[in-house]
């Protein structure tokens, strides 16, 4: 979970953006929007959710493994590689 006030603010901003996208999707469904527009909004929500998940996971991984100065450069690189892999998977 994000530990600094800046990280927390960033995550909450993402959550609010996702909420706005969900609200827009609901309105589109209620108004009978075309399937293409609905699918596009669903894809946007999915992308935003994946971005949020990646950000929270990155924060957790860094808090768990990257805070200790006793870790070697290799461990720090492994942390960075893992985060990169998670981000690529969630795209």
N, C-alpha and C positions, 0 to 999 in steps of 0.2 A: 504494500500500500504506500502511496506517496507520503513521504515523511516531512517534507518542507512545506511551508505555506504556499510557495510558488508552484510546486508540483501538485498540491491539492487543488489550487485554483485552476490549474490547467486541466486536470481530470474533470473537475466539476463543470468547466466550460464545455468539454467534450460531451458530458452527459446531457447538459442542457441543449446542445446542438442536436443530439440524437433524439431527445424528446420532441424538439421542433420538427424534425424529419418524420417522426412517428405521427405527430398531430397532422402534418400535411398529408401523409399517406392515408390516414383515417378520413380526412375531408375528401380526398380524391376518390376513395372507395364509396363514400356516402353520395357523392355527386355523380357517380357513374363514369368516371374518367376512363379513357381508353386503356386497354391492357398494356400496351407499350409503355405508357406513362406510369402506370402502376408498377410494372416490373422495374422500370428505371429507378423509381423511388425506393423500392425494396432493395435493389442493389446498392443504393446510396446508404441506406440504413445498415446494411450488412457491412459495407466498407467502414463506416464510422464505428460500428461496434467492434470490428476487428482491430481498428486503430486504437480504440480505448483498451481493449484486452492486451494488445502489445505493449502499450504504455505502462499499464499496471504490472504486467509480468516483468518488464524491464526494470521497473522500480524495485520490485521484489527481489529479482536476481541480484541487482547491484547491492541492495541492502544486505542480502544474505552472504554474498561472496566477495564483494569488492571493497568493503569498508575496512578490512583488516590490512594494515600496512605491511604485515609480515608475509603476505602472499607474494609469490614470485611473479616476475613479468609473464611467465608462461600461464599462470593461473589467471592473471588479469586478461591476457589475450584470449584464453578459453572462455572467460565470461563475455567478452566482446563478441566472440564468434557465436556463442550460444544465443545472445541477444539478436544478432544479425540473422541467424537461422530462424528464430521465432518470428521475427518481423517478416521475413520472406514467406514463411508458411502461412501467416495470417493475411497476406496481401490478397 
